Amino acid sequence: MPVPPETGKRHEIGSVGLAGQLLKRKAAYQLAFQAPAERTRGWKASAMRLDCRLRGLRATLQIATKIPAPGTRGRLRLLYDVIASGMGPSVGSQQCHGVFHATDVLYNLEVLEDQGNFTIKVLGSVRSIRKQKHCAFLELGDGSTVHNLQAVLSPDQAHGLSHGTSVALQGLWRPAPPGKTQSHELQAKEVTIIGTTDSEVSLHSNVVLKRYPIQKKFQTAEFLRSIPHLRLRLPLQALLARMRSESEFLLAQYFRGRGFLRVQPPIVTSSDCEGAGEVFSLATASPIPGKYDEKTHGDTTFFRKPKFLTVSSQLHLEAYMQEHSKVWAFSPTFRAERSDTPRHVSEFWMVEVEMRTQSLEEIMDCAEDMLKSLVQGLRKSPLLDELVIANRSKENPYVEDSMEDKESILSRWNMLEERSWPRITYTQAIQLLQASASSGESKFVYHPTWGTGLQLEHEKYIAARVGLGQPVFVTDYPQTIKPFYMLPSVTDNPDGAAGRVTAACFDLLLPEVCEVVGGSLREHRLQELELSMQTPDSELALSSASDRAEIEKPAAPVNGGGNLDWYIDLRRFGSVPHGGFGLGFDRMLCYLTGIRNIKDVVPWPRFYGRCDC
């Protein structure tokens, strides 16, 4: 694709600037008509051609300048496509004004209507098709919006089309007749089948027809999880993909603007995270002959010693932090925990942060500001409106039966942005729980006791009672139930009771979803860290509250350095006070979207007993 000569870089020019530069050229060419004819004959011809080109480009520029901000890239692509192709190929007596996304068309109905015979081309897949005697009505989707674009086809054009077929439609965008659900529709002039869905398959010497499994009807979430490679084509899953992409961009933008360095920690680690729950061990599919000998090396694994898939990048981020002060990472983590709950999967993504600081308040402020900034950024896109539409309505029959109502979704987003989030200590939380149980207000399955982890029912009560719809920070948990690397609280004994030593840590609880962020100050002193790693209580600390495994749970062997000798070196050589936190990204998306099961938010869910594709 040619690059505009004015900039040399495609991404450095916008639609308004392009129009202005072309108009300046036109003015320069028009001056040529005032010169002697024998000197400017070629100039006049060029000016006439450019004038025609500008008249054709005017409609495209009017559309481009009204497209919402999230469509900027598509807007520029459209402009360059139009310029490079000389306003596109002809369709009968009309010219095609470019290839559009459904978003560009549906969000600019009035602009397109003002252009009269405006010919467009859209690419996508058939969501549904109704064939009648004299015409056919087709609903097209292309992943850019949860809305479907309706097109009117002739019976001949509809031949061979079925649900899921990939097509290219070209035609006129016109107002629909009164009474139609969609205000406008595409009157197709040209239909091209790119890929069919139903195919013949040989099975036991018989040829059978294998049909596209996703149809326009309600299908259970469990069934859709069995076909994750096709589930991605659903409007809801396409919306989630766009939301993941936009969220990652906003997070990167947030951290970059605050001086954080994004780093890439390893996925294969030597830390076995003993006590934090099950881990995935690495091994080759078959032994490597002639490479390692059990008699010589004592191990036949690829790395000579057992290695694992990471359950947290925190320890490696601490190594980066020593040099760069403020670092963050967005990477996958893995848990081999045999839990089949709506809140657990074996592979998930985490946002993890480490920074030089001596203040737990500063870390909590960063986590709160990060999430508020994320929600504010998402509000500027059409994603929230589309989430509301996707709430199991007639307009979107593909939505799985696992979403909150639209009022709950709107309330969640609003409460995330309102005022500062409340903060209470673990001791205060236990007192609230015990008072509720004693008064008969609540009946807990697990009695709240100081020194034990908070159960899911306890966290839900705290989020509802203290947060009143807002997130709640719970700080200063007992040190005996927390990992070895956490720094003791400055006030070791806040309530005056003997033996109640707490850690400088916090959990962020959201209503219904509960814990999504966990963080702490890290033990930066060498002798204290070694003592903590040798204490038998460290094993207890890492085995309790397994539900927190998706937030941060790297562990230490209780027999000294072991496979964490390198981690001790970080304290031995120039250690500094620091801390950080980890955000369960997929759980956060569950909260923002109102989808109750994390398996329906993760694109390729891996959980106990299931790893398709």
Rosetta blueprint (number, residue, H / E / L):
1 M L
2 P L
3 V L
4 P L
5 P L
6 E L
7 T L
8 G L
9 K L
10 R H
11 H H
12 E H
13 I L
14 G L
15 S H
16 V H
17 G H
18 L H
19 A H
20 G H
21 Q H
22 L H
23 L H
24 K H
25 R H
26 K H
27 A H
28 A H
29 Y H
30 Q H
31 L H
32 A H
33 F H
34 Q H
35 A L
36 P L
37 A H
38 E H
39 R H
40 T H
41 R H
42 G H
43 W H
44 K H
45 A H
46 S H
47 A H
48 M H
49 R H
50 L H
51 D H
52 C H
53 R H
54 L H
55 R H
56 G H
57 L H
58 R H
59 A H
60 T H
61 L H
62 Q H
63 I H
64 A H
65 T L
66 K L
67 I L
68 P L
69 A H
70 P H
71 G H
72 T H
73 R H
74 G H
75 R H
76 L H
77 R H
78 L H
79 L H
80 Y H
81 D H
82 V H
83 I H
84 A H
85 S H
86 G L
87 M L
88 G L
89 P L
90 S E
91 V E
92 G L
93 S L
94 Q E
95 Q E
96 C E
97 H E
98 G E
99 V E
100 F E
101 H L
102 A H
103 T H
104 D H
105 V H
106 L H
107 Y L
108 N L
109 L H
110 E H
111 V H
112 L H
113 E H
114 D H
115 Q L
116 G L
117 N L
118 F L
119 T E
120 I E
121 K E
122 V E
123 L E
124 G E
125 S E
126 V E
127 R E
128 S E
129 I E
130 R E
131 K E
132 Q L
133 K L
134 H L
135 C L
136 A E
137 F E
138 L E
139 E E
140 L E
141 G E
142 D L
143 G L
144 S L
145 T L
146 V L
147 H L
148 N L
149 L E
150 Q E
151 A E
152 V E
153 L E
154 S L
155 P H
156 D H
157 Q H
158 A H
159 H L
160 G L
161 L L
162 S L
163 H L
164 G L
165 T L
166 S E
167 V E
168 A E
169 L E
170 Q E
171 G E
172 L E
173 W E
174 R E
175 P E
176 A L
177 P L
178 P L
179 G L
180 K L
181 T L
182 Q L
183 S L
184 H E
185 E E
186 L E
187 Q E
188 A E
189 K E
190 E E
191 V E
192 T E
193 I E
194 I E
195 G E
196 T L
197 T L
198 D L
199 S E
200 E E
201 V E
202 S E
203 L E
204 H L
205 S L
206 N E
207 V E
208 V E
209 L E
210 K E
211 R L
212 Y L
213 P L
214 I L
215 Q L
216 K L
217 K L
218 F L
219 Q L
220 T L
221 A H
222 E H
223 F H
224 L H
225 R H
226 S L
227 I L
228 P H
229 H H
230 L H
231 R H
232 L L
233 R L
234 L L
235 P H
236 L H
237 Q H
238 A H
239 L H
240 L H
241 A H
242 R H
243 M H
244 R H
245 S H
246 E H
247 S H
248 E H
249 F H
250 L H
251 L H
252 A H
253 Q H
254 Y H
255 F H
256 R H
257 G H
258 R L
259 G L
260 F L
261 L E
262 R E
263 V L
264 Q L
265 P L
266 P L
267 I L
268 V E
269 T E
270 S L
271 S L
272 D L
273 C L
274 E L
275 G L
276 A L
277 G L
278 E L
279 V L
280 F L
281 S E
282 L L
283 A L
284 T L
285 A L
286 S L
287 P L
288 I L
289 P L
290 G L
291 K L
292 Y L
293 D L
294 E H
295 K H
296 T H
297 H H
298 G L
299 D L
300 T L
301 T L
302 F L
303 F L
304 R L
305 K L
306 P L
307 K L
308 F E
309 L E
310 T L
311 V L
312 S L
313 S L
314 Q H
315 L H
316 H H
317 L H
318 E H
319 A H
320 Y H
321 M H
322 Q H
323 E H
324 H H
325 S L
326 K E
327 V E
328 W E
329 A E
330 F E
331 S E
332 P E
333 T E
334 F E
335 R L
336 A L
337 E L
338 R L
339 S L
340 D L
341 T L
342 P L
343 R L
344 H L
345 V L
346 S L
347 E E
348 F E
349 W E
350 M E
351 V E
352 E E
353 V E
354 E E
355 M E
356 R E
357 T L
358 Q L
359 S L
360 L H
361 E H
362 E H
363 I H
364 M H
365 D H
366 C H
367 A H
368 E H
369 D H
370 M H
371 L H
372 K H
373 S H
374 L H
375 V H
376 Q H
377 G H
378 L H
379 R H
380 K L
381 S L
382 P L
383 L H
384 L H
385 D H
386 E H
387 L H
388 V H
389 I H
390 A L
391 N L
392 R L
393 S L
394 K L
395 E L
396 N L
397 P L
398 Y L
399 V L
400 E L
401 D L
402 S L
403 M E
404 E L
405 D L
406 K H
407 E H
408 S H
409 I H
410 L H
411 S H
412 R H
413 W H
414 N H
415 M H
416 L H
417 E H
418 E L
419 R L
420 S L
421 W L
422 P L
423 R E
424 I E
425 T E
426 Y H
427 T H
428 Q H
429 A H
430 I H
431 Q H
432 L H
433 L H
434 Q H
435 A H
436 S H
437 A H
438 S H
439 S H
440 G L
441 E L
442 S L
443 K L
444 F L
445 V L
446 Y L
447 H L
448 P L
449 T L
450 W L
451 G L
452 T L
453 G L
454 L L
455 Q L
456 L H
457 E H
458 H H
459 E H
460 K H
461 Y H
462 I H
463 A H
464 A H
465 R H
466 V H
467 G H
468 L L
469 G L
470 Q L
471 P L
472 V E
473 F E
474 V E
475 T E
476 D L
477 Y L
478 P E
479 Q H
480 T H
481 I H
482 K L
483 P L
484 F L
485 Y L
486 M E
487 L L
488 P E
489 S L
490 V L
491 T L
492 D L
493 N L
494 P L
495 D L
496 G L
497 A L
498 A L
499 G L
500 R L
501 V L
502 T E
503 A E
504 A L
505 C E
506 F E
507 D E
508 L E
509 L E
510 L E
511 P L
512 E L
513 V L
514 C E
515 E E
516 V E
517 V E
518 G E
519 G E
520 S E
521 L E
522 R E
523 E L
524 H L
525 R L
526 L H
527 Q H
528 E H
529 L H
530 E H
531 L H
532 S H
533 M H
534 Q H
535 T L
536 P L
537 D H
538 S H
539 E H
540 L H
541 A H
542 L H
543 S H
544 S L
545 A L
546 S H
547 D H
548 R H
549 A H
550 E H
551 I L
552 E L
553 K L
554 P L
555 A L
556 A L
557 P L
558 V L
559 N L
560 G L
561 G L
562 G H
563 N H
564 L H
565 D H
566 W H
567 Y H
568 I H
569 D H
570 L H
571 R H
572 R H
573 F L
574 G L
575 S L
576 V L
577 P L
578 H E
579 G E
580 G E
581 F E
582 G E
583 L E
584 G E
585 F H
586 D H
587 R H
588 M H
589 L H
590 C H
591 Y H
592 L H
593 T H
594 G L
595 I E
596 R L
597 N L
598 I H
599 K H
600 D H
601 V L
602 V L
603 P L
604 W L
605 P L
606 R L
607 F E
608 Y L
609 G L
610 R E
611 C L
612 D L
613 C L
